[in-house]
Amino acid sequence: MPDESKELDPSQIDASLLDPEQATILSELASSSAQDIRKQASERLRTLQSNLEFQVDQFADGVHKLEQYQETVGRVADKILAMSAVRLEERDRREKEEIGTRDLPMQEVLRSLSRILPEGGSAR
C-alpha cells in the first residue's frame, strides 16, 4: 500500500476491479487535468441547475393549475347540490299537493294510511 500522505495517482488504480461507470470516470480523470475536470463539473452543475429551475417552475405552475381546477370543481359541485336540493323540495311539495297532504304532518299521513290497510297487515 502506498504511503497515505501522498496523493493517489489514477494510474495506480486497477480499472478491472471497478464497475463500468466507475471505470469511465477513472479514464476521464486519467486523461484530463484537474482544471479541466473542475471546468467540466462546473459546466454540468450549471446545466443541471438551469434545468432544475425550469422544472421546479413547471411543477409549481402545475400545482397552481390543479388548485384552481379543484376550487372550480368544488364551486360547480356546490351549485349542483344546491339546485338538486331545491328541485327535490319542489318535487316533494308538488307530490304532497297532488295527493292532498301538503299541510299534514308525515305522522298523520302514515296514521291515515294504516287505517286503510286490512287487518292482516299486508296489502297485496
LUMFILO-255951 format. One line per field, with one value per residue (C-alpha): x, y, z; residue in one letter. Coordinates in steps of 0.2 Angstrom, whole numbers, padded with zeros to 4 digits. Example, Ala and Ser with C-alpha at 12.3 -4.5 7.8 and 13.67 -1.06 7.14 Angstrom:
BEGIN
east: [0062; 0068]
north: [-0022; -0005]
up: [0039; 0036]
residu: [a; s]
// end
This chain:
BEGIN
east: [0000; 0007; 0011; -0006; 0001; 0004; -0010; -0016; -0012; -0027; -0015; -0012; -0030; -0034; -0049; -0054; -0060; -0072; -0089; -0091; -0097; -0083; -0070; -0077; -0075; -0057; -0052; -0059; -0049; -0033; -0035; -0039; -0031; -0038; -0043; -0052; -0061; -0066; -0072; -0082; -0090; -0095; -0102; -0113; -0119; -0124; -0134; -0142; -0146; -0154; -0164; -0169; -0176; -0186; -0193; -0197; -0206; -0216; -0220; -0226; -0237; -0245; -0249; -0256; -0267; -0273; -0278; -0288; -0296; -0301; -0308; -0319; -0325; -0329; -0340; -0348; -0352; -0359; -0371; -0377; -0380; -0390; -0400; -0404; -0410; -0421; -0428; -0431; -0440; -0451; -0455; -0459; -0471; -0479; -0482; -0489; -0501; -0507; -0512; -0518; -0506; -0496; -0501; -0502; -0488; -0480; -0485; -0503; -0502; -0495; -0508; -0521; -0513; -0513; -0532; -0534; -0524; -0534; -0531; -0519; -0506; -0501; -0510; -0507]
north: [0000; 0017; 0030; 0038; 0055; 0055; 0058; 0043; 0044; 0037; 0026; 0016; 0010; -0006; -0002; -0021; -0020; -0006; -0005; 0001; 0018; 0020; 0014; 0028; 0041; 0034; 0035; 0053; 0058; 0050; 0059; 0076; 0089; 0094; 0111; 0103; 0092; 0106; 0116; 0101; 0098; 0117; 0117; 0101; 0109; 0125; 0115; 0104; 0120; 0129; 0114; 0111; 0129; 0127; 0110; 0117; 0132; 0120; 0109; 0125; 0130; 0113; 0113; 0130; 0125; 0109; 0120; 0132; 0117; 0110; 0126; 0127; 0109; 0112; 0128; 0118; 0104; 0115; 0123; 0107; 0100; 0116; 0115; 0097; 0100; 0114; 0103; 0088; 0100; 0106; 0089; 0083; 0099; 0095; 0077; 0082; 0094; 0081; 0069; 0082; 0080; 0096; 0103; 0087; 0081; 0065; 0055; 0060; 0054; 0037; 0035; 0038; 0025; 0012; 0014; 0009; -0007; -0023; -0031; -0044; -0031; -0035; -0027; -0037]
up: [0000; -0004; 0009; 0014; 0015; -0004; -0017; -0026; -0044; -0055; -0065; -0049; -0048; -0057; -0068; -0070; -0052; -0055; -0061; -0079; -0073; -0061; -0075; -0086; -0073; -0069; -0088; -0088; -0073; -0080; -0097; -0090; -0079; -0063; -0070; -0085; -0073; -0062; -0078; -0084; -0067; -0065; -0083; -0079; -0062; -0071; -0084; -0071; -0060; -0075; -0080; -0062; -0060; -0076; -0070; -0052; -0061; -0071; -0056; -0046; -0061; -0062; -0044; -0045; -0060; -0050; -0036; -0047; -0055; -0038; -0032; -0048; -0047; -0029; -0033; -0048; -0036; -0023; -0036; -0042; -0025; -0021; -0037; -0033; -0016; -0022; -0036; -0023; -0011; -0026; -0031; -0014; -0012; -0028; -0024; -0007; -0016; -0029; -0015; -0004; 0011; 0009; 0026; 0036; 0046; 0040; 0056; 0052; 0034; 0040; 0053; 0040; 0028; 0042; 0044; 0026; 0026; 0030; 0047; 0041; 0039; 0021; 0006; -0010]
residu: [m; p; d; e; s; k; e; l; d; p; s; q; i; d; a; s; l; l; d; p; e; q; a; t; i; l; s; e; l; a; s; s; s; a; q; d; i; r; k; q; a; s; e; r; l; r; t; l; q; s; n; l; e; f; q; v; d; q; f; a; d; g; v; h; k; l; e; q; y; q; e; t; v; g; r; v; a; d; k; i; l; a; m; s; a; v; r; l; e; e; r; d; r; r; e; k; e; e; i; g; t; r; d; l; p; m; q; e; v; l; r; s; l; s; r; i; l; p; e; g; g; s; a; r]
// end
